[in-house]
């Protein structure tokens, strides 16, 4: 009895320390976001020293000014297009690669799986990839951002493990009814694989939304740049000069406020996606990581 009481007290202490640690960790992540949100909603005349979590005066003029800038407008549209098209193509390519590798009857399945996993650790390098993209005449096109990394190996492996967990009896019964492999994939496998598809879609969408390095290398036309490159230029380079180009030069510009607003414009859309796929995300990643 004494041991149980002692164990219970230790559990309470352990749980309390965990709650305190996780609360502090959560606040350390949420506070900067709330600070930037408050700063982006504050008038341009408000300085950083006057900013609080709850702004004394709220205005949307900063967002109107940022969204009216042609660089940000083009960057936002380019990023949305890249995210939608890239997510669709990457998820489809991952499924079409993972499904055959999940089948025991696939010839040399272990070799091809190892061959693909090898690319996670060794790649052709930046310079050969640049020459390849340039020789294929993909410079200043969206395909330069999508094709080199069309299949993300880790995600393909997760999808393969998920498909391996599906009972073979489902496919066998469909074959008895006369369905071929393509019909089985689209009519049976994909509909029951929504958790892993949602997981892959979320990962891929975040990847494409945050990507900027490839666009900086392969895209030279400023109107074809993605939002993250524009945001990088605003934060690290001349904020006032960039905002005045293509915008209303008569409006007052506060560089720090514009930076905060631009960061929020680039961050909020992808954050709003999470609630819609969260219920599939945990299930998909857990099932997809069970088999090896």
ZIZIRA-V697014 format. One record per backbone hydrogen bond with DSSP energy under -0.5 kcal/mol. CO is the residue of the C=O (numbers start at 1). NH is the residue of the N-H. If there is no record, write none. Layout:
BEGIN
<<CO,NH> <CO,NH>>
END
This chain:
BEGIN
<<1,5> <2,6> <3,7> <4,8> <5,9> <6,10> <7,11> <8,12> <9,13> <10,14> <11,15> <12,16> <13,17> <14,18> <15,19> <16,20> <17,21> <18,22> <19,23> <20,24> <21,25> <22,26> <23,27> <24,28> <25,29> <26,29> <26,30> <27,31> <29,33> <30,34> <31,35> <32,36> <33,37> <34,38> <35,39> <36,40> <37,41> <39,42> <41,59> <43,46> <47,50> <48,51> <53,55> <60,64> <61,65> <62,66> <63,67> <64,68> <65,69> <66,69> <69,73> <70,74> <71,75> <72,76> <73,77> <74,78> <75,79> <75,227> <76,80> <77,81> <78,82> <79,83> <80,84> <81,85> <82,86> <83,87> <84,88> <85,89> <86,90> <87,91> <88,92> <89,93> <90,94> <91,95> <92,96> <93,97> <94,98> <95,99> <96,100> <97,101> <98,102> <99,102> <100,103> <103,106> <106,109> <108,112> <109,113> <110,114> <111,115> <112,116> <113,117> <114,118> <115,119> <116,119> <117,120> <118,121> <118,122> <125,129> <126,130> <127,131> <128,132> <129,133> <130,134> <131,135> <132,136> <133,138> <134,137> <138,141> <138,144> <141,144> <142,145> <142,146> <143,147> <147,150> <150,152> <151,153> <152,156> <153,157> <154,158> <155,159> <156,160> <157,161> <158,162> <159,163> <160,164> <161,165> <162,165> <163,166> <167,170> <167,171> <168,172> <169,173> <170,174> <171,175> <172,176> <173,177> <174,179> <175,178> <180,184> <181,185> <182,186> <183,187> <184,188> <184,189> <185,190> <188,192> <190,193> <191,194> <193,197> <194,198> <195,199> <196,200> <197,201> <198,202> <199,203> <200,204> <201,205> <202,206> <203,207> <204,208> <205,209> <206,210> <207,211> <212,216> <213,217> <214,218> <215,219> <218,140> <218,220> <220,222> <221,224> <222,225> <226,229> <226,230> <227,231> <228,232> <229,233> <230,234> <231,235> <232,236> <233,237> <237,239> <238,242> <239,243> <240,244> <241,245> <244,246> <244,247> <247,249> <248,251> <253,255> <254,258> <255,259> <256,260> <257,261> <258,262> <259,263> <260,264> <261,265> <262,266> <263,267> <264,268> <265,269> <267,271> <268,272> <270,273> <270,274> <271,274> <271,275> <273,276> <273,277> <274,277> <274,278> <277,280> <277,281> <278,282> <280,284> <281,285> <282,286> <283,287> <284,288> <285,289> <286,289> <287,290> <287,291>>
END
